[in-house]
Amino acid sequence: MSNPQPLFDTLENFSETNHATKNYIQSLTVPLAEKEFNLCSEFLKSYANSADTFTAYRREVERLLHWSWLIAKKPLKELNRNDIRDYLHFVNEPPKPWITTKTVSRFIA
């Protein structure tokens, strides 16, 4: 299992996708990963006027994308009821590499 990498920057720095993020997404073997990333970016941009909502949605969207791509190994549109049940179990008991105990910068400028 791969460890997740940051996908979406903070609201203040959200304007353009980081080069490393583009490379990471293109390296995934999941069909439609780049398209899903772009659609999720557009969704998050629609909350640019609400920083708290943006931050909460960014966290959840990023977590679901990573789970779908790295754990389920399928695009979001192929997830079914059992997958969502597995995802909910996963977020309640994530593996240690997916947990952090400190706040760090998502991207280094």
C-alpha positions in Angstrom: 0.0 0.0 0.0 1.3 3.4 -1.0 1.3 6.3 1.5 -0.9 9.2 0.5 0.6 12.5 -0.6 -1.0 15.9 -0.4 -3.3 16.6 -3.4 -4.8 20.0 -2.7 -3.0 23.0 -1.2 -4.5 25.4 1.3 -7.1 27.8 0.1 -4.6 30.7 0.0 -2.4 28.6 -2.4 -5.0 26.7 -4.3 -4.8 28.5 -7.6 -2.6 26.0 -9.5 -1.8 22.3 -9.1 1.7 21.6 -7.8 4.1 19.9 -10.3 4.8 17.1 -7.9 1.1 16.5 -7.5 0.6 16.3 -11.2 3.4 13.7 -11.5 2.0 11.7 -8.6 -1.5 11.5 -10.1 -0.1 10.6 -13.5 1.9 7.8 -11.9 -1.3 6.1 -10.6 -2.6 3.1 -12.4 -6.2 3.9 -11.7 -8.2 4.9 -14.7 -9.7 8.4 -14.6 -7.5 9.5 -11.6 -6.5 12.8 -13.4 -10.1 13.5 -14.4 -11.4 12.8 -10.9 -8.7 15.1 -9.4 -9.7 17.9 -11.7 -13.4 17.5 -11.0 -12.7 17.5 -7.2 -10.5 20.6 -7.7 -13.5 22.3 -9.3 -15.8 21.2 -6.5 -13.4 22.6 -3.9 -13.0 25.9 -5.8 -16.7 26.4 -5.4 -16.1 26.8 -1.7 -13.4 29.4 -2.0 -15.6 31.9 -0.1 -15.8 29.8 3.0 -12.3 28.9 4.3 -13.6 26.5 7.0 -15.9 24.6 4.6 -13.1 24.5 2.0 -10.7 23.0 4.6 -13.2 20.4 5.8 -14.2 19.3 2.3 -10.5 19.3 1.2 -9.7 16.8 3.9 -12.6 14.5 3.2 -12.3 14.7 -0.6 -8.5 14.0 -0.4 -9.0 11.1 2.0 -11.7 9.5 -0.2 -9.6 9.9 -3.4 -6.6 8.3 -1.8 -8.6 5.4 -0.4 -10.3 4.9 -3.8 -7.0 5.0 -5.7 -4.6 3.4 -3.3 -6.7 0.9 -1.3 -9.7 0.0 -3.5 -7.6 0.6 -6.7 -10.5 1.9 -8.6 -12.0 5.2 -9.7 -14.6 6.9 -7.6 -17.4 6.2 -10.2 -16.8 2.4 -9.7 -17.3 2.5 -5.9 -20.3 0.6 -4.7 -22.1 0.2 -1.4 -19.7 -2.4 -0.1 -16.7 -0.1 -1.0 -18.3 2.8 1.0 -18.8 0.5 4.0 -15.1 -0.6 3.7 -14.1 3.1 3.4 -16.0 4.1 6.5 -14.3 1.2 8.4 -11.0 2.4 7.0 -11.4 6.0 8.2 -12.3 4.8 11.7 -9.1 2.6 11.8 -6.6 3.9 9.3 -3.1 2.3 9.0 -0.4 4.0 11.0 1.4 5.4 7.9 -1.8 7.4 7.1 -1.9 9.0 10.6 0.1 12.1 11.6 0.4 13.6 15.1 1.7 17.0 14.0 0.7 19.7 11.6 3.2 20.1 8.8 3.2 22.2 5.6 1.4 20.4 2.8 3.8 21.6 0.1 7.2 23.2 0.3 7.6 26.3 -1.8 
